[in-house]
Amino acid sequence: MHYRRFVYRISAALLAFTVILTSRQFCPAQSWPSGGPTQPIHPERPSHVSRPPSWPGGEGEYAPRTPPEEMDRRPKNNLQPCPGARMIARVGSEAIFESEIIGDVNQLIEKHKDKIPAGQLEAQRELLIQQKLKGYIESKLILLDAKRTIPAEGWTRVQEQLEKEFEERQLEKMIESAGVSNRHELDRKLRSFGTSLEQEKRSFCDRVLAQQWIQQQIKRDEEITIDRMIGYYHEHIEEYTHPARARWEELMVGFADHPSKEAARDALARLGNQVLLGGMPFAEAAKRGSDGPTASEGGVRSWTTKGSLVCKELEKALFSLPIGQLSPIIEGPAGWHIVRVIEREEQRVTPFRDAQVEIREKINRRRMEKQFKEYMAKLEAQTPVWTIFDEADNRTMISRRPGQIN
């Protein structure tokens, strides 16, 4: 009865309101001649109408509808979207907003801004967002799968534990890494990059929960037999074969700095004789007169693998000369060379007994990677994913449900 009485009163008030508006707007004071109007008579523009104090909402005024001809004169809406409010992806029913990613992106840009041309900052920012988005999509897919399995009360309990972990451990590390004194300074610094402490806490909880859920989906205790490890060893023997290599030092005189090849050769011969006959240290001779790429460091070259040099005569000397002996003058593509081998290792193969621990780890890692790919493929087949970077008017699905029409 109370509900019906309330509805009746509301209906009566609305009816009275309509009658007042109609009488005020469409009943002009002038009367028409008996023959009817010869010119169309437009009703006067309605004035504001007072509302009785007894009506719901109390006393007030009714503002009449704006005529169409005045619509264009109304102020334009100059509101701008909030920073980070752009939705950049949707994973099933879950949205991913730019604010979830932009903090990491802006910190990367700030770190490397000296290497990015000013005119390319925005393009680089958009590229980094696109690159990082893949990981966020994978995380959302995993979290959705976890939500389908974990009861609501269990989910709440897990979230509380992760938030506690963030406050007790992760927060202190973030404060130290950011070079600030407390959480308020950290939050202020994070906001300067487009994120916040609260956003970073949510990202931490999501990331850790996704990692823990993945660990439960992947089998880690499957036995790896000795026969399987031996088979892997023989199938990938090149991974355990180490070619011969040498570490050496060089005196080099280029053709371009002398009027002829003979003049360049004579300059190198004089330099070599200062080492061989004059007793000058090799490194000093290199610093004084060599044109080689490491002359300023004494002419020392790093480990060189057999088969990696363009000049075969030079490589032949490196792998045949006695260690510590100066080579004869050798012609190369750009100049003359004198080399001396500091140390050398012959080709060798790591025996299986020394490689089996590494082999076990590789087999296990590859198996887990395969399980992860299969698990993610299953999730992608179950859940539609859209991003702003998709083609076809930004409406293409990265993954579709089984039987969905393209």
ChimeraX attribute file (.defattr): number of C-alpha atoms within 10 A of each C-alpha:
attribute: neighborCount
match mode: 1-to-1
recipient: residues
	/A:1	6
	/A:2	7
	/A:3	7
	/A:4	9
	/A:5	10
	/A:6	10
	/A:7	12
	/A:8	12
	/A:9	12
	/A:10	13
	/A:11	12
	/A:12	11
	/A:13	14
	/A:14	12
	/A:15	11
	/A:16	11
	/A:17	15
	/A:18	11
	/A:19	10
	/A:20	13
	/A:21	15
	/A:22	11
	/A:23	10
	/A:24	16
	/A:25	14
	/A:26	13
	/A:27	11
	/A:28	12
	/A:29	7
	/A:30	7
	/A:31	9
	/A:32	9
	/A:33	8
	/A:34	6
	/A:35	6
	/A:36	8
	/A:37	10
	/A:38	8
	/A:39	6
	/A:40	6
	/A:41	10
	/A:42	8
	/A:43	12
	/A:44	12
	/A:45	11
	/A:46	13
	/A:47	12
	/A:48	13
	/A:49	15
	/A:50	12
	/A:51	16
	/A:52	13
	/A:53	10
	/A:54	9
	/A:55	14
	/A:56	10
	/A:57	9
	/A:58	10
	/A:59	11
	/A:60	13
	/A:61	12
	/A:62	11
	/A:63	11
	/A:64	13
	/A:65	7
	/A:66	9
	/A:67	8
	/A:68	8
	/A:69	7
	/A:70	8
	/A:71	9
	/A:72	8
	/A:73	8
	/A:74	8
	/A:75	7
	/A:76	7
	/A:77	6
	/A:78	6
	/A:79	6
	/A:80	6
	/A:81	8
	/A:82	8
	/A:83	11
	/A:84	16
	/A:85	12
	/A:86	13
	/A:87	14
	/A:88	20
	/A:89	21
	/A:90	18
	/A:91	23
	/A:92	15
	/A:93	9
	/A:94	13
	/A:95	16
	/A:96	19
	/A:97	15
	/A:98	19
	/A:99	20
	/A:100	22
	/A:101	23
	/A:102	21
	/A:103	20
	/A:104	19
	/A:105	21
	/A:106	20
	/A:107	15
	/A:108	14
	/A:109	18
	/A:110	12
	/A:111	10
	/A:112	10
	/A:113	13
	/A:114	9
	/A:115	8
	/A:116	12
	/A:117	9
	/A:118	9
	/A:119	8
	/A:120	9
	/A:121	13
	/A:122	11
	/A:123	10
	/A:124	15
	/A:125	16
	/A:126	13
	/A:127	14
	/A:128	18
	/A:129	19
	/A:130	16
	/A:131	12
	/A:132	14
	/A:133	20
	/A:134	13
	/A:135	12
	/A:136	19
	/A:137	21
	/A:138	15
	/A:139	21
	/A:140	21
	/A:141	22
	/A:142	22
	/A:143	19
	/A:144	17
	/A:145	16
	/A:146	16
	/A:147	12
	/A:148	9
	/A:149	11
	/A:150	12
	/A:151	11
	/A:152	11
	/A:153	8
	/A:154	12
	/A:155	13
	/A:156	11
	/A:157	12
	/A:158	15
	/A:159	15
	/A:160	13
	/A:161	11
	/A:162	18
	/A:163	17
	/A:164	13
	/A:165	15
	/A:166	19
	/A:167	11
	/A:168	11
	/A:169	11
	/A:170	14
	/A:171	18
	/A:172	14
	/A:173	12
	/A:174	17
	/A:175	17
	/A:176	12
	/A:177	10
	/A:178	12
	/A:179	12
	/A:180	15
	/A:181	11
	/A:182	13
	/A:183	14
	/A:184	12
	/A:185	15
	/A:186	21
	/A:187	18
	/A:188	15
	/A:189	17
	/A:190	21
	/A:191	14
	/A:192	13
	/A:193	18
	/A:194	21
	/A:195	23
	/A:196	18
	/A:197	19
	/A:198	11
	/A:199	18
	/A:200	20
	/A:201	18
	/A:202	15
	/A:203	16
	/A:204	17
	/A:205	21
	/A:206	19
	/A:207	18
	/A:208	13
	/A:209	19
	/A:210	20
	/A:211	14
	/A:212	11
	/A:213	15
	/A:214	19
	/A:215	13
	/A:216	9
	/A:217	12
	/A:218	15
	/A:219	12
	/A:220	12
	/A:221	7
	/A:222	8
	/A:223	7
	/A:224	12
	/A:225	9
	/A:226	11
	/A:227	9
	/A:228	12
	/A:229	20
	/A:230	16
	/A:231	11
	/A:232	16
	/A:233	18
	/A:234	12
	/A:235	10
	/A:236	12
	/A:237	14
	/A:238	11
	/A:239	11
	/A:240	16
	/A:241	13
	/A:242	14
	/A:243	15
	/A:244	16
	/A:245	20
	/A:246	20
	/A:247	18
	/A:248	20
	/A:249	23
	/A:250	25
	/A:251	29
	/A:252	30
	/A:253	26
	/A:254	20
	/A:255	19
	/A:256	11
	/A:257	12
	/A:258	13
	/A:259	9
	/A:260	10
	/A:261	18
	/A:262	12
	/A:263	14
	/A:264	19
	/A:265	22
	/A:266	13
	/A:267	18
	/A:268	24
	/A:269	18
	/A:270	12
	/A:271	23
	/A:272	26
	/A:273	13
	/A:274	15
	/A:275	17
	/A:276	14
	/A:277	8
	/A:278	10
	/A:279	9
	/A:280	14
	/A:281	12
	/A:282	22
	/A:283	19
	/A:284	16
	/A:285	20
	/A:286	26
	/A:287	17
	/A:288	12
	/A:289	18
	/A:290	25
	/A:291	22
	/A:292	23
	/A:293	13
	/A:294	18
	/A:295	22
	/A:296	16
	/A:297	13
	/A:298	20
	/A:299	24
	/A:300	23
	/A:301	19
	/A:302	12
	/A:303	15
	/A:304	17
	/A:305	18
	/A:306	17
	/A:307	13
	/A:308	10
	/A:309	12
	/A:310	10
	/A:311	13
	/A:312	13
	/A:313	12
	/A:314	18
	/A:315	17
	/A:316	13
	/A:317	18
	/A:318	25
	/A:319	18
	/A:320	10
	/A:321	14
	/A:322	15
	/A:323	16
	/A:324	13
	/A:325	12
	/A:326	19
	/A:327	18
	/A:328	13
	/A:329	17
	/A:330	16
	/A:331	16
	/A:332	16
	/A:333	9
	/A:334	12
	/A:335	19
	/A:336	24
	/A:337	24
	/A:338	22
	/A:339	26
	/A:340	22
	/A:341	23
	/A:342	17
	/A:343	14
	/A:344	19
	/A:345	14
	/A:346	11
	/A:347	12
	/A:348	11
	/A:349	12
	/A:350	12
	/A:351	12
	/A:352	16
	/A:353	8
	/A:354	10
	/A:355	14
	/A:356	16
	/A:357	11
	/A:358	12
	/A:359	18
	/A:360	16
	/A:361	12
	/A:362	14
	/A:363	15
	/A:364	18
	/A:365	13
	/A:366	11
	/A:367	15
	/A:368	17
	/A:369	13
	/A:370	12
	/A:371	16
	/A:372	16
	/A:373	11
	/A:374	12
	/A:375	15
	/A:376	15
	/A:377	12
	/A:378	11
	/A:379	18
	/A:380	21
	/A:381	15
	/A:382	16
	/A:383	19
	/A:384	19
	/A:385	24
	/A:386	20
	/A:387	22
	/A:388	15
	/A:389	17
	/A:390	14
	/A:391	11
	/A:392	8
	/A:393	8
	/A:394	11
	/A:395	13
	/A:396	17
	/A:397	18
	/A:398	15
	/A:399	17
	/A:400	17
	/A:401	14
	/A:402	9
	/A:403	7
	/A:404	8
	/A:405	6
	/A:406	6
